[in-house]
Amino acid sequence: MHDSNPLFADLKPPAGGLQRLQQSLARSHVVASNRRLRLVLGGALAASLLVLASLLPDTIARQQRTDALRSAMHAALAPPTNGIQIINGAAIELVDGNPGVRLYLVQTASVATHSDRDRKER
């Protein structure tokens, strides 16, 4: 659809102008594709950061529970510095062949109830 209009004369590009125009358009196409690639990569990065940010509080809470459990296990398994402490009872350490194992016989000093005496008499 090209109408010949005397107001708009056909202009011929200067020498080498067509090649410069084509190179400029090719460069702008490369820049546009790079811009799209950057936009896609930026969106992927933002989405991954959102996922990590949503998982981070759970991970921190899990780590704190693990640390608390680990310190409780160390406290339970570490030999007591002052020996074991028995209140209202007695304990005797039993000899075992394994040096990593400690056995104690623990007995309370509380008075037996009537139901305990009744069971012993039967």
C-alpha positions as CSV (number, residue, x, y, z in Angstrom):
1,M,0.0,0.0,0.0
2,H,2.2,2.7,-1.2
3,D,0.4,5.7,-2.6
4,S,2.4,8.2,-4.5
5,N,2.1,11.4,-2.7
6,P,3.9,14.5,-4.0
7,L,4.2,15.9,-0.4
8,F,6.4,13.0,0.6
9,A,9.2,12.5,-1.8
10,D,11.2,9.2,-1.7
11,L,14.5,9.8,-0.1
12,K,17.6,7.8,-0.8
13,P,19.8,7.0,2.2
14,P,23.3,8.3,2.2
15,A,26.1,6.0,1.2
16,G,26.5,3.3,3.8
17,G,23.4,4.5,5.6
18,L,21.5,1.3,5.1
19,Q,24.2,-0.8,6.6
20,R,24.5,1.6,9.6
21,L,20.7,1.4,10.1
22,Q,20.8,-2.4,9.9
23,Q,23.7,-2.6,12.4
24,S,21.9,-0.3,14.7
25,L,18.7,-2.3,14.6
26,A,20.7,-5.5,15.1
27,R,22.4,-4.0,18.2
28,S,19.1,-2.8,19.6
29,H,17.7,-6.4,19.1
30,V,20.7,-7.8,21.1
31,V,20.3,-5.2,23.8
32,A,16.5,-6.0,24.0
33,S,17.2,-9.8,24.3
34,N,19.9,-9.1,27.0
35,R,17.3,-7.0,28.8
36,R,14.8,-9.8,28.7
37,L,17.4,-12.3,29.9
38,R,18.3,-10.0,32.8
39,L,14.6,-9.6,33.6
40,V,14.0,-13.3,33.7
41,L,17.2,-14.0,35.8
42,G,16.2,-11.2,38.2
43,G,12.8,-12.6,38.6
44,A,14.2,-16.1,39.2
45,L,16.6,-14.7,41.8
46,A,13.8,-12.8,43.5
47,A,11.6,-15.9,43.6
48,S,14.4,-18.0,45.1
49,L,15.1,-15.3,47.7
50,L,11.4,-15.3,48.7
51,V,11.4,-19.1,49.0
52,L,14.6,-19.0,51.1
53,A,13.1,-16.2,53.3
54,S,10.0,-18.2,53.9
55,L,12.1,-21.3,54.9
56,L,14.6,-19.4,57.0
57,P,12.5,-19.1,60.2
58,D,11.7,-22.8,60.2
59,T,15.4,-23.6,59.7
60,I,16.5,-21.3,62.6
61,A,13.9,-22.8,64.9
62,R,14.9,-26.4,64.0
63,Q,18.6,-25.5,64.6
64,Q,17.7,-24.0,68.0
65,R,15.8,-27.1,68.9
66,T,18.7,-29.3,67.7
67,D,21.2,-27.2,69.7
68,A,19.0,-27.4,72.8
69,L,18.7,-31.2,72.4
70,R,22.4,-31.5,71.8
71,S,23.3,-29.5,75.0
72,A,20.8,-31.5,77.0
73,M,22.3,-34.8,75.8
74,H,25.8,-33.6,76.6
75,A,24.7,-32.5,80.1
76,A,23.0,-35.9,80.6
77,L,25.9,-38.0,79.3
78,A,28.7,-36.0,80.9
79,P,29.9,-37.4,84.2
80,P,28.8,-35.2,87.1
81,T,31.6,-33.1,88.7
82,N,30.5,-33.7,92.3
83,G,29.2,-37.2,91.8
84,I,25.5,-37.9,91.7
85,Q,23.3,-36.2,94.2
86,I,20.5,-38.2,95.9
87,I,17.9,-36.5,98.0
88,N,15.8,-38.6,100.4
89,G,17.4,-41.9,99.4
90,A,20.7,-43.7,98.6
91,A,22.6,-44.8,95.6
92,I,25.4,-47.4,95.2
93,E,27.5,-47.5,92.1
94,L,27.7,-51.0,90.6
95,V,30.9,-52.2,89.0
96,D,30.7,-52.9,85.2
97,G,33.3,-54.1,82.8
98,N,32.6,-51.3,80.4
99,P,34.4,-48.1,81.4
100,G,31.9,-46.0,79.4
101,V,28.9,-47.3,81.4
102,R,27.9,-46.2,84.9
103,L,25.3,-48.3,86.8
104,Y,23.7,-47.2,90.0
105,L,21.3,-48.9,92.3
106,V,19.0,-46.2,93.7
107,Q,16.7,-46.6,96.6
108,T,14.4,-44.0,98.1
109,A,14.2,-43.6,101.8
110,S,10.4,-43.0,101.8
111,V,8.2,-45.1,104.1
112,A,6.4,-47.9,102.3
113,T,2.6,-47.4,102.0
114,H,0.0,-49.8,103.2
115,S,-0.6,-51.2,99.8
116,D,3.1,-52.0,99.4
117,R,3.2,-53.8,102.7
118,D,0.1,-55.8,101.7
119,R,1.6,-56.9,98.5
120,K,4.8,-58.0,100.3
121,E,2.9,-60.1,102.8
122,R,1.0,-62.1,100.1
